[in-house]
Amino acid sequence: MLATVTLLTGATEPCALPDGYSDFTLIVRDAAAIAAKNVYTAIAIGGDLSDATPADTNTIPSETSTTTTTSWIGSWTTCFQRTSGKVPDCRKVRATPMFQPEQVWSINMAGPYVVGAAPSTFPLPWDDFEQLALTAQPQSDGPYTVIVHDQGGEYSTDDTCHTTVTSADGGNFGASDYGRTLHVFRGAGTVCLASRIGTQFGPSVVAPFARVVVDGGVGYVDGSIVARSLGAGGGADGRDVQLHGRAYHGPLQCDVGGGDGGAATTAVDDVERKMVRVECEATDTTPARTCLYREGSEPRMPCCTTCKGGSCPGEGGVAVE
C-alpha cells in the first residue's frame, strides 16, 4: 500500500540536478528495456539491462559519440546471433562479458562500461533525483521551461500508460529541444513519451518514482531520461528510435519550506517519510545553505558538505521546525 511523503512548502531557492547528470542519456534505478538503435551517450542502469529488439543491434553510446563516460549496468540480459543467422540466444550477464569474435551481440557497448559493480558505486545519488522531483517548481526563464506534473497513480512494471506526454505539452522547441525543457513527474504512475502529429519528443524527463515507456513510434527522444524503470512500447517496435541525451541544462527552483504554503503530499512507497529543512552554516570550503533531509533515509555524504542525498539534523546543520 502506498503511503505519503509530507513536504514543507513555501519559500523557494535555486537548486540543481546532480553533478554528472548531463553525462548520461538514461539514468534508471531499476530495470531498463531498450529498443532504440542508437543511444548517444552513456547509461546508468541500477537493475537489469535488456534488449526489447533482440534481432537487431543497438549501439550504446552512438558510434559517432565522443563521450568518455563509463556506462554503469547492474546486470545485463543480452542476446547474440552467430554469423550463421540462428535464432538469438539470450542470457543474463552479471559481470563484464568477454565477447567472442563469432558472436554479434544485440546491444553493442561501443564505449567503456562496467557490469555487476557494487550498488554503492552507482554513479549518481538517487536521493537527489527524488528530492528534486518532490520539490521542483514550474518556471519559465528565457528559453528554459520546467513543467511539473503530479500524475498520481501506483508504480507498475508493465508498459500500460497512466499518462502520456508529447512535445506539444509545454516547451518552446518541439522535437529539437537541445536541453531547454524539463518535465518533472512527482507521482508513481507510468509515463509514456510519444510523438504528436509526426513531431518527435524533445524535452528531458525526471520521473524517479515512475516507470517511463518510450513509445516505439516516437522517432527520437532529444533529452535525457531519469526513471525508476524503463520500458519500450507502443504500436511500432522501436527499432528505429534514437535517444539523444541532450540533457536539460537550464535553471531550477525548488521548494525549501518555511513559508505559508502548507503541506504537499505525494505517494511514493510504503514508508511515510517527512522532509525536514536544515540550515547549514558556512565553512572554509562551503557557503551557508539550506538543505532538505528525508527522515529514514541515510545521507550519502557527510551532512551539509554538498547537500547530496540530503542533510541530517545535529551534524553540521540545525533542524528548522
Rosetta blueprint (number, residue, H / E / L):
1 M L
2 L L
3 A L
4 T E
5 V E
6 T E
7 L E
8 L E
9 T E
10 G E
11 A E
12 T E
13 E E
14 P E
15 C E
16 A L
17 L L
18 P L
19 D L
20 G L
21 Y H
22 S H
23 D H
24 F E
25 T E
26 L E
27 I E
28 V E
29 R L
30 D L
31 A L
32 A E
33 A E
34 I E
35 A L
36 A L
37 K L
38 N E
39 V E
40 Y L
41 T L
42 A E
43 I E
44 A E
45 I E
46 G E
47 G E
48 D E
49 L E
50 S E
51 D E
52 A L
53 T L
54 P L
55 A L
56 D L
57 T L
58 N E
59 T E
60 I E
61 P L
62 S L
63 E L
64 T L
65 S L
66 T L
67 T L
68 T L
69 T L
70 T L
71 S E
72 W E
73 I E
74 G E
75 S E
76 W E
77 T E
78 T E
79 C E
80 F E
81 Q E
82 R E
83 T L
84 S L
85 G L
86 K L
87 V L
88 P L
89 D E
90 C E
91 R E
92 K E
93 V E
94 R L
95 A L
96 T L
97 P L
98 M L
99 F L
100 Q L
101 P L
102 E L
103 Q E
104 V E
105 W E
106 S L
107 I E
108 N E
109 M E
110 A L
111 G L
112 P L
113 Y E
114 V E
115 V E
116 G L
117 A L
118 A L
119 P H
120 S H
121 T H
122 F L
123 P L
124 L L
125 P L
126 W H
127 D H
128 D H
129 F H
130 E H
131 Q H
132 L H
133 A H
134 L H
135 T H
136 A E
137 Q L
138 P L
139 Q E
140 S E
141 D E
142 G L
143 P L
144 Y E
145 T E
146 V E
147 I E
148 V E
149 H E
150 D L
151 Q L
152 G L
153 G L
154 E L
155 Y L
156 S L
157 T L
158 D L
159 D L
160 T L
161 C L
162 H L
163 T E
164 T E
165 V E
166 T L
167 S L
168 A L
169 D L
170 G L
171 G L
172 N L
173 F L
174 G L
175 A L
176 S L
177 D L
178 Y L
179 G L
180 R L
181 T E
182 L E
183 H E
184 V E
185 F E
186 R L
187 G L
188 A L
189 G L
190 T L
191 V E
192 C E
193 L E
194 A L
195 S L
196 R E
197 I L
198 G L
199 T E
200 Q L
201 F E
202 G L
203 P L
204 S E
205 V E
206 V E
207 A E
208 P E
209 F E
210 A E
211 R E
212 V E
213 V E
214 V E
215 D E
216 G L
217 G L
218 V L
219 G L
220 Y E
221 V E
222 D L
223 G L
224 S L
225 I E
226 V E
227 A E
228 R E
229 S E
230 L E
231 G E
232 A E
233 G E
234 G L
235 G L
236 A L
237 D L
238 G L
239 R L
240 D L
241 V L
242 Q E
243 L E
244 H L
245 G L
246 R L
247 A L
248 Y L
249 H L
250 G L
251 P L
252 L E
253 Q E
254 C E
255 D E
256 V E
257 G E
258 G E
259 G E
260 D E
261 G E
262 G E
263 A E
264 A E
265 T E
266 T E
267 A E
268 V L
269 D L
270 D L
271 V L
272 E L
273 R E
274 K E
275 M E
276 V E
277 R E
278 V E
279 E E
280 C E
281 E L
282 A L
283 T L
284 D L
285 T L
286 T L
287 P L
288 A L
289 R E
290 T E
291 C E
292 L E
293 Y E
294 R E
295 E L
296 G L
297 S L
298 E L
299 P L
300 R L
301 M L
302 P L
303 C L
304 C L
305 T L
306 T L
307 C L
308 K L
309 G L
310 G L
311 S L
312 C L
313 P L
314 G L
315 E L
316 G L
317 G E
318 V E
319 A E
320 V E
321 E L
